[in-house]
Amino acid sequence: MYAVIRTGGKQYRVVEKDIISVEKLAGEPGATIELADVLAIGDGASLTTGTPISGASVSATVVEHGRGDKIIIFKKKRRHNYRRKNGHRQAFTKLRIEAISAGV
């Protein structure tokens, strides 16, 4: 059984025991969180969709919090002596999917 969930403005296709990296969520490592924004649930033979599906949820455990690799933002306008260098590291949360509940 798989589910399509939405968190942090992105959509993820997950199955049980998957480990995914999502935008930073509140919760300590080891805590269990419920993701109620389930857009689709399928088992290979049938597919249920909705925006979101009422009563469906995905249970996940927080594995760790961290920050991604640094990306460099460099802006330049030639012949105008304009150069700006900036860096960014995006915060993330690793989740282990424990259970998918259709709820209906």
C-alpha positions as CSV (number, residue, x, y, z in Angstrom):
1,M,0.0,0.0,0.0
2,Y,1.3,3.5,-0.8
3,A,0.1,7.0,-0.2
4,V,0.8,10.4,-1.7
5,I,1.2,13.0,1.1
6,R,1.6,16.8,1.0
7,T,3.9,18.6,3.4
8,G,6.0,21.7,3.1
9,G,4.4,22.6,-0.2
10,K,5.7,19.4,-1.8
11,Q,4.2,16.0,-2.6
12,Y,5.8,12.7,-1.6
13,R,4.9,9.1,-2.6
14,V,5.5,6.9,0.5
15,V,5.2,3.3,1.5
16,E,5.6,1.9,5.0
17,K,9.2,1.8,6.4
18,D,10.3,4.6,3.9
19,I,12.7,7.3,5.1
20,I,12.1,10.7,3.5
21,S,13.5,14.2,4.0
22,V,10.9,16.9,4.2
23,E,10.9,20.6,5.1
24,K,11.5,21.1,8.8
25,L,8.7,20.0,11.1
26,A,8.2,20.6,14.8
27,G,9.0,17.6,17.0
28,E,11.9,15.9,18.8
29,P,13.7,12.9,17.3
30,G,11.7,9.8,18.3
31,A,8.4,11.6,18.4
32,T,5.4,10.4,16.3
33,I,3.6,12.8,14.1
34,E,0.4,12.4,12.0
35,L,0.3,13.7,8.5
36,A,-3.4,14.2,7.6
37,D,-2.9,15.8,4.2
38,V,-3.2,12.6,2.2
39,L,-3.9,13.2,-1.5
40,A,-4.0,9.6,-2.7
41,I,-4.0,6.0,-1.4
42,G,-3.4,3.0,-3.6
43,D,-2.6,-0.7,-3.3
44,G,-1.7,-1.6,-6.9
45,A,-5.2,-2.6,-7.9
46,S,-7.3,0.4,-6.8
47,L,-6.6,4.1,-6.2
48,T,-8.5,6.5,-4.0
49,T,-7.9,10.2,-4.6
50,G,-9.1,13.4,-2.9
51,T,-7.9,16.9,-1.9
52,P,-7.3,15.6,0.8
53,I,-8.9,12.3,1.6
54,S,-11.1,12.7,4.6
55,G,-10.2,10.4,7.5
56,A,-6.9,9.2,5.9
57,S,-3.6,9.7,7.7
58,V,0.0,8.7,7.6
59,S,1.9,8.0,10.9
60,A,5.6,8.9,10.9
61,T,8.4,9.0,13.4
62,V,10.9,11.8,13.4
63,V,14.4,10.3,12.9
64,E,16.5,13.5,12.9
65,H,16.7,17.2,12.1
66,G,19.5,18.6,10.0
67,R,20.6,21.1,7.4
68,G,21.2,20.3,3.7
69,D,24.3,21.1,1.6
70,K,25.2,24.7,1.1
71,I,24.2,26.3,-2.2
72,I,25.9,29.5,-3.3
73,I,23.9,32.4,-4.8
74,F,26.1,34.7,-6.8
75,K,24.7,37.8,-8.5
76,K,26.8,39.9,-10.9
77,K,26.1,42.8,-13.3
78,R,29.0,43.2,-15.7
79,R,30.6,46.6,-16.1
80,H,28.7,48.0,-13.1
81,N,31.0,46.8,-10.2
82,Y,28.1,44.8,-8.8
83,R,28.8,41.5,-7.1
84,R,26.9,39.8,-4.3
85,K,27.7,36.4,-2.9
86,N,25.3,34.6,-0.6
87,G,24.9,31.1,0.8
88,H,21.9,29.1,2.0
89,R,21.4,25.8,3.9
90,Q,17.9,24.5,4.0
91,A,16.7,22.9,7.2
92,F,15.1,19.4,6.9
93,T,13.5,16.7,9.0
94,K,14.0,13.0,8.2
95,L,10.8,10.9,8.8
96,R,10.3,7.1,8.9
97,I,6.8,6.2,7.7
98,E,5.3,3.8,10.2
99,A,1.7,3.2,9.1
100,I,-0.8,4.3,6.4
101,S,-4.4,4.5,7.4
102,A,-7.2,4.8,4.9
103,G,-9.6,5.7,7.6
104,V,-12.7,4.7,5.6
